Amino acid sequence: MSLSRRDFLSACATGASFATLASPSFDRKDWLWAFLPGAGIENPLAHYPTRDWERIHRDQYRYDSVFPWVCSPNDTHACRVLAYVRNGVIVRMGSDYRYQDYADLYGNKATAKWNPRQCAKGFTFHRVVYAPYRLKHPVMRKGWKEWADAGFPYLTDDLRSKYKFDARGQDVQVRVGWDEAFRYIARGYEALARHYSGDEGKKRLTAEGYEPEMVEATEGAGTRCFKFRGGMGLLGVLGKYGAYRLGNSMALLDAKVRGVDEKEAKGARNWSNYTWHGDQAPGQPFVHGLQTSECDFNDLRFSKLIVMDGKNLVENKMTDSHWFIECMERGAKIVVITPEYGAPASKADYFIPLRPSTDAALFLGITRLMMERGWYDADFVKRFTDFPLLVRTDTLERLRAHELFPGYRSDLAPDGPSKRWQGFTDEEHEKLGDFVVWDAKTNAPRAITRDDVGERLVAKGIDPTLEGKFELEIGGKKVEVQTLWSLYQTHLADYDLDTVHEITHAPKDLVERLAQDLATIEPVAIHQGEGINHWFHATEMNRAAYLPLLLTGNIGKPGAGCHTWAGNYKAALFQGSPWTGPGFKGWVAEDPFHLDLDPHAHGKDVHAHAFTKDEEPAYWNHGDRPLVVDTPKFGRLCLTGQTHMPTPTKALFFNNVNLFNNAKHAYEMLKNVNPRIAMIVGVEIQMTSSIEYADVGLPANSWVEL
Ligand code: SF4
C-alpha cells in the first residue's frame, strides 16, 4: 500500500481527534500545527519558535577548567582521571586519553593502549568529595573528652562504663578544633604511657587479664601498647605512612616517661597491612623465595592461555580487565576453575567446576599426568628448577655439598648474581650451604651453587639427572638419596585421575584437557584469586599451581607465571639505594632523637632508626590475645612464638582504613575487645563506622584534593 504525505497527515489529524476526545485539555492544534494542511513545513523542529531550552541540556557539560588527578584507593590501580570544574565545584569526571604522553623520571612512557582507564567509582568520586557524610572537622567522643578533662584517671571497669568506653557508637561526637584535638591526643598518649610503663604498668596489664607473654612483650614500656596502622600506606607514603613515623617518635615519649636513654627507648607497635588483608599468597615464598609474584596487568594480553583459579578477572579488576579482554581478542584460550558458574566462567573456553579448597589436588593430578606422559620441557626443568636436586631419604632434607665432599669449598662468586644482586649474605650462605645433583655426564654427584642456573649450569658442563635413586657414603655411613623429581613421582602416585576426581569432583576429561593445554600452549599464566589465600590448604594450593608452569618453562616470560593479584603496585615509591639513602624508611623511621631539620638535606643524610616493632592486627582481632590453648594432656600452651607475640592494645591510631568494618566478629570487637582500649584515633575522609566507634576522628583530604 502506498500512502501520500497528505493522506498520512490527514490520518494523524484524525487520530488526534480521538486523543482530543479522550483528553479534552489537549487541542491538536497545540502540537500538530506544523502538520496541518497548508502549513508547508517539512521539518517541524527547524521551525520551533524558541530553542533556548536546549541550552540547559548543552550547559550541563560546560566547565570553567579541568585538571587531572590520580585515583588512589586500595584497589591500587592508580588511574589518572580528569575533573571538570564549574563555579569552583567539580561537576563531573572524565577519561584522560594521554597515557602515552607523560613519562616517569627516567622518560619511560606507556603506550596509547592504556587508554582509557578508570571505573565508575573514579567517574563518581566527586560525589564522595561533596557527600553529606564527609568528615569535615575533628570530632571527639563526649565521654572520652570528659575522661580526658578528669585528668585521664586509670581506667577501672566502673570508669570505663562512666565514660562510655563500653558504649562507643552510642555516645555523642562533639566538634573540636584541630589544635584542641592534637593537644588532647598528645596528653592521652602521655597519660597512657605512664599508666602502663614499668613494673606498675605490667601489674596493671596482668590484673586486666592479658596473657603473661603479652605483658612481657611490652618490655616495660607503655608505648609498646600503642598501635599504629598507616592504612595501605604504599598508596601515598608521605601521608599514610605518617602514622608509622608517629609510632616511631613514641620512643621520645618513652625516654621521657621511663627516664631511659635512646638506646633503651621503645617506640610503638606498627600494624601490618598486607598480611592482615590476606593479600599474601602463603605458598609463593615456598616456591621462589619472594613475597609474591605479581606482574603488571598489561602482561595479560601476552598470554595464550589464561587459567583463572578462583579468580574473577571479569568483574574484580575494573579498569584493568580490558587487558584480559584484549587477550581474548588475540585468540587466547580461557579456562576458569571455580566451584560456581559466574561471570568469568561465562567467558571461558571451558569451565572446570570443583569442590572448594581442593585446587591443590587438581594441580597435583595435572602435574602427575604431565610428568607421566612426558609433557614437560626437560631442558628447562634441569636448568631452572630444583627438581634435579638430591634429597636424603633418611632426613628428607636436601643433601648439602659440604656433607658429601670432605673439605668442600664453595665457588659461589662474590660478584655473582646471588651476592651482588640478590643480597645473599655470607652468613646465609653458611647456613644454607650448596646443593648436589647427579651429573649424567660423569655419572657422579656434583655440587652446585645458587648461581648455577640456566647457562651458568651448562657452562659448568653439568647435565643433571632428573630421575634417580642413589646410595652415597655420607659421614661414614651409606645414605640413600633421590632426586626431588623421583620423590614427586612417589608423592603424586596418590593423585591418579580417579582419585583427583573423587577429591575435587572435577570432570576427568576436563582435567586431562587442561593438562594437555598447559603442556602445549605458550605462554600460560595462572591467576589465583586473593580470596583463596585466606582459606584452607592455601599454601598447598599456591605451591601446586606452580608445578605445571615449572614443567613447561612458563616462568619469567611475558604472559606467563602464576600471580595472585592482591595488588598492582602502580603507586610510585621512593625506594632506598646506596645513592639515595634509606628511601621511604627515612620517612617512616627517621631517628626521632636525631632529626635532620635541613629542608635541603640529601636523602642519604637522613638517619633511619626503627624504634618500633611490627605486629599483626589479627591478634587484636582474636580477642587481643595470642594463640593460647588449654590442652587435656599438656595444660596451657601458648602457640604464638616470641617473634610474633602481640602486646595489649591500649591506644590505637589508624588512617585510610575502615578498620572495624574490616575486622571479623564485629560485635565481639566493639563490645568486648575495644572497650579495653583507652584511646582510639581514626583519620578518614568520611564518617565511617570506624570513626563512629572511635574517640577522636580527624578529617583527611581525599585523593582528588591532594
Ligand atoms: S579502577 Fe576505579 S576506583 Fe580504582 S583507581 Fe581506577 S578509577 Fe579509581
Boltz pocket constraint, residues with backbone or C-beta under 6 A from the ligand:
constraints:
  - pocket:
      binder: B
      contacts: [[A, 71], [A, 72], [A, 73], [A, 75], [A, 76], [A, 77], [A, 78], [A, 79], [A, 81], [A, 117], [A, 118], [A, 119], [A, 120], [A, 121], [A, 122], [A, 123], [A, 317], [A, 318], [A, 319]]
      max_distance: 6.0
